[in-house]
Amino acid sequence: MPPDLPRRPTAAELRRMGKSEARELSDALFGRLAGLARESRAYSYVRGTIIELNMPLVRFIAARYRHRAEDMEDILQVGTIGLIKAVDGYDPRRGLEFVTYAIPTITGEIKRFFRDTSWPVRVPRGTQELYLAVVRGSDRLEQELGRQPRPEEIAEDLHLTVEQAAEGLLAGRACRPSSLDALRDQEADETGSALLDRLGGCDPGIELADFRTAVRPLLARLPEREQTVLKLRFWDGCTQSRIADRIGVSQMHVSRLLSATLALLREQLDDLDADGWADGPEPEGVG
């Protein structure tokens, strides 16, 4: 242990440590981290201690996905990568608590993992592994070359045949179906209209049910006018122009009210996530 630094808690001590105590120690260590050179042993020591202190946060977030098909150990590993990115990117001077900053960073890393490894159609395991190898190799080469690599360059880099590299790239179509909002092939359709324009709309009832469930506990905190606008829009299904007529303002003003209120609710929902971590019990069956 470098001199003048607190001893790193043992695994047993970490298990006994309360969340508030771990957060206080993390805050103190972030203060020390800011004054250390990144290449120093002390920096690595303090950084590693902060990561260990906050591993329960990774398990807490991973527990949300325990019913998915992906292996929990893989989810935890990816969540740990997100935690490391959060530790490296966190700046206490911005006035944001680390947990509030880390939760979306860890969650985003896990969701990217699901996006990159979820297959909407059945694909052989070997083809999945080939695709992942080709994608990683392609990303690395693109950074080195400053352009998208050709299949033969990917094949040479990964010691594959050109046919194998092409197969891996083609397999990506099963893993990454075209976005509904992506433009169609310009050669086939010069209008560049989105695929979404050619499909029936999704059932708004499903999205509205999720929205109503999430925000109902928060509505009472809003001013009366904002409550009215949200209820007219998402419960009664009124258009913005209809809402404007009902409350006696312009449609532009209604649009601004909706945007500001939804942004506020989003922040409050994020705060609820952080509070759930701060006050909730350690999830069972994870870690």
N, C-alpha and C positions, 0 to 999 in steps of 0.2 A: 504494500500500500504506500503511495507517495506520502511524504510528510505533510503535516498540517491539513490533512483531509480527514473527514469522518470515516470511521470503519464501515465497510460495506456490510449491510445486514445479512445474516445467514438465511438459508431457506426457511428454517424454523421461525426465525424472527419475522421474516416477511409474511408468513402465514398468520402469525399472531397480530401483526400490525394492522391497526384500523385504517380505513380509507382516508379519514381526515389527517391522520398522522403521516401517512404515505404522501399525501398531497403537500403537506407543510414541508416535509423533508425534500420533496421534489422541487418545490419553489426555492428553497434555500440553495439546493445544488445547482439549479439553473442560474442563480445569482453568481455562484462560484465559477460556473462554466464560462460565463461571459468574459471573465478576466484571465482565461487560460489560453495558451497557444494551442491551436488545433493539433499540431504534430507532437505535443508533449504527452508524456505518460500520464500526467495528472488529468489532462483533458479526457483521454481514453477511459481512465478510471471513473471519473465523475459521470461521463456519458453512459458508461456501462451500468453504473449504479442507478441512474435515472431510469434506464430501460427496464432493469429488474424490478424496480419499485412499481412500475406501471404495467407490468405483465398481467396483473389481474384485470385491468381494463380490456386487454385483448381477449381474455377468456370471457369476460362479460359480453362483449360485442359478438364474439364467435358463437355464443350460446343461442343467439337469435336464429342461427342457421343450422342448428343441430339436427333438424329434420330433413335437410337436403341430402341428395345422393352423394355429394362429395365427402371425402374422408375428413373427419374433424381435425385430424393431425395436419392435413394440408391447409385447412382453413386457418388453424392457429399459426402455422408458419407464415402464411401470407399476411395475416393480421399483425404478426411481429414485424414484418417488413414495413407495414404501414406505421407501426409505432416508432420504428427507427427513423422513418422519414419525418414523422411528426416531431421527434426530439431534435432532429437536425434542422428543421425548418422553423421551430418555435422561437419567437422573439418576445420575451417578457415585457419589453418596453411598450408594446402595443396595448397593454392593459387587458389582454384576454387571458383567462385562466387556461392552463395547459390542457385540462380535460376537455374543455369546450373546443379547443383547437384540434385535439387529437382524435376525438370521436369521428368527425366526418372524414379525416385523413385515413384512419384505420378502416372505416366502413367502405370508403371509396376503393381502397386497395383490394378488399375482399370482393366487392362487386365486380371489379375489373377481372379478378380471377375467375369468377363465375362466367362472366361474358366471354373470356378467352377459352374456357374449357367446357362450356355447355354446348351440347350438340343436339339441335332440334330434330335431326333425323338420325337413324341408327348408322354408325360408322364403325368399322373394325378398330379395335384398340391400337393395332400397329399403325393404322393410318392416322389416328388421332395423334400418336406420339410423333409420327413423321411431320405432320402439320405443325405441331408446336415447335419442333426443332427448326423447321424451315422458317417459321415466323421469327423466331429469335435470331437466327442467322441473318435473315433479310433485314431486320431492324438494325443489327450491328453493322452490316455492310453499308446500309443507307447512310449511317452516321459517318462512316469512314470515307465513302465515295462522294457524298454530297448529292446523291441521286438514288433513284430506285434501282436496285441491282437486277441484272438479267438472270434468268433461270440457270444459265451455264455458270455464272459467277457464284451463285448460291451453291450449286452442285460442287464446284471446285472447293469452296470454303468448307463445306460440310463433309467432303469426301463421299459424295453421292453421285449417282448417274444423273444426267440431265432429265431423264424420264422420271426418276424418283423425286427430284426437286419440283418438276412440273406437277406430279401427282400430289405432293404436299400442298402446293399453291392452290390446286383445284379443290382439294379437300376443304380448304377454307370457306368455300361457298356453302358447305353444309354447316360449318361452325358459325359463320358470320353471314346470315341471310341479309339481303339488301335492306337497308333502312327504308321504312315506308315513306320517309321524306326525301330519300336520295333521288337524284335526277336519273331518269332513264338514259339508256345509251343514246348519245346525241345523234349518232348516225341513223339510228332507227326512228328517232322522234325528235325533230328539230325544235319542237315547242319546249322541250326540256321540262315537261310537266312531271310532278311528283307521282310516285306510285300510289300514294295515299289518295290522290284525286281519282284513281280508277277503282278504288275499293269502297265498299260500304263502310260507314262510320262505325266506330266501336260503340258498345252499349254505354251511354252516359250514366245510366243508373249505377253501374259498378263503381265508376270513378267518384260519383257523387256520394255514394254510401261511405266509401273510404274517407272522403273529405269531411263529411258531416261527423263521422265518428271521431276523427282526429281533433277537430276544432271545437266541438260542442263544449268541452270544459273551459275553453278559453273565451267563448263569446261574451260571457258576463263581464269580463274585464274591459270590453270595448265600449267606447262612447255609443250612445243610443243611435245616432245617425249611421255609424259604421255597421252596427248590428243590423239595422234595417236594410242597408244596401246588400249585405251578405245574404240575409234571409230571402230577399227578393230575387237575388241572382241565383243562388244555389239551392234554395228550397222551393221557391215558387216558379223558377225557370224563366224569369223576366229578362228581356233584352236590356242592354244598357240604355237605349233610347226610352224604353218603357219606364225604367227606374228613374231616369232623369225627369220624366213627366210627373211621376208619383211624388218625388221629393222636391221638385221645383228648382232644379239646377240643370246645367248643360250636360250633354252626353260626355264631353271631354272631362268635365269635373267628376262625373261618375267613374270614368275610366281611371282617373288619377286616384280617386278614393279606393277603388278596388285594388289597384296596384300597391298602394301604400299599406292597406290593411292586410293584404295577403303576405306582403313582406314582413310585417310585424308578427303575424301568426307564425310564419316560418321560423322567425327568430325564437319565438316562445316555444315552439315545438322542439327546436334544438336545445333550448334550456331545459325542457322536460327530460330529454335524453340524458343530459349531463346530470340533472338532479337524480334521475333514476340510478345512475351509476354511483353518485355520492351517497345516497341513502339506502339503496336496495341491497339485499343479501347477495353473497357470492353465488353465482349460478352453479347448480349441481350437474355432475356428469360431464364436465368440460375440464380438460387440462390434466 
